[in-house]
Amino acid sequence: MSNEKSTMVLCECGSEAIQVSWWDDEPEVFLSNWTSGLPNTGIVWKHRIKHIWQIITRGHPYTDSVILSPDEAKKLADALWKAVSRDD
């Protein structure tokens, strides 16, 4: 995999995000769920330890990933477009 391109979409709460990644030589689109490990209610050691453990055991701080085929990525894009362009 080379020439990674990505966009990070942040949650309104400020503690989670979704990273959309793709590569020129791969047809799939990767979605990664990120969390800061710190809820809005304050710094909780349990969450800090969980976040650190994910980095140690998985090598990354994101909680999960979804890999989409080009067709499924288009469905997601269509659904997002419909959600933001609807008439209220």
C-alpha positions in Angstrom: 0.0 0.0 0.0 1.4 3.4 -1.0 0.1 6.9 -1.3 -2.3 6.8 1.5 -5.0 9.5 1.5 -7.3 10.0 4.4 -9.8 12.3 6.0 -10.6 12.5 9.7 -14.3 13.3 10.6 -14.7 14.4 14.2 -17.7 13.7 16.4 -19.5 16.7 17.9 -18.7 15.4 21.4 -15.0 15.8 20.7 -13.9 12.4 22.0 -14.5 10.2 18.9 -13.7 10.3 15.2 -13.9 8.3 12.0 -10.9 8.2 9.7 -11.6 7.4 6.0 -8.5 6.1 4.3 -7.8 4.9 0.7 -4.8 4.0 -1.4 -4.2 4.4 -5.1 -3.3 0.7 -5.5 -6.2 -0.7 -3.4 -9.9 -0.7 -4.5 -11.2 -0.8 -0.9 -12.0 2.1 1.5 -11.0 1.8 5.1 -13.0 3.3 8.0 -11.4 3.5 11.4 -13.2 4.4 14.6 -11.0 6.5 16.8 -11.6 7.4 20.5 -9.6 9.7 22.7 -10.2 7.4 25.6 -11.4 10.3 27.7 -15.1 10.9 28.1 -16.6 14.3 28.4 -17.3 13.7 32.1 -13.6 14.0 32.9 -10.4 12.0 32.9 -11.0 8.5 34.1 -8.0 6.3 34.7 -10.0 3.2 33.5 -10.4 4.9 30.1 -6.8 6.0 30.0 -5.6 2.4 30.7 -8.0 1.0 28.1 -6.7 3.4 25.5 -3.0 2.7 26.3 -3.7 -1.1 26.2 -5.2 -0.8 22.7 -2.0 1.0 21.5 0.2 -1.7 23.2 -1.7 -4.7 22.0 -3.0 -3.6 18.6 -0.4 -1.0 17.7 -3.0 1.7 17.1 -5.5 3.8 19.2 -8.5 3.2 17.0 -11.2 0.9 18.3 -12.2 -0.9 15.2 -12.0 -0.7 11.4 -14.5 -1.4 8.6 -13.2 -2.2 5.1 -15.6 -1.3 2.3 -15.7 -2.5 -1.3 -16.0 0.3 -3.8 -19.7 -0.5 -4.2 -20.3 -0.4 -0.4 -18.3 2.9 -0.2 -20.6 4.4 -2.8 -23.6 3.3 -0.8 -22.2 4.9 2.3 -21.5 8.1 0.4 -25.0 8.1 -1.0 -26.5 7.6 2.4 -24.4 10.4 3.9 -25.3 12.7 1.0 -29.0 12.0 1.4 -28.8 12.6 5.2 -27.2 16.1 4.8 -29.1 17.3 1.7 -32.6 16.4 2.7 -35.3 19.1 2.9 -36.5 19.8 6.4 
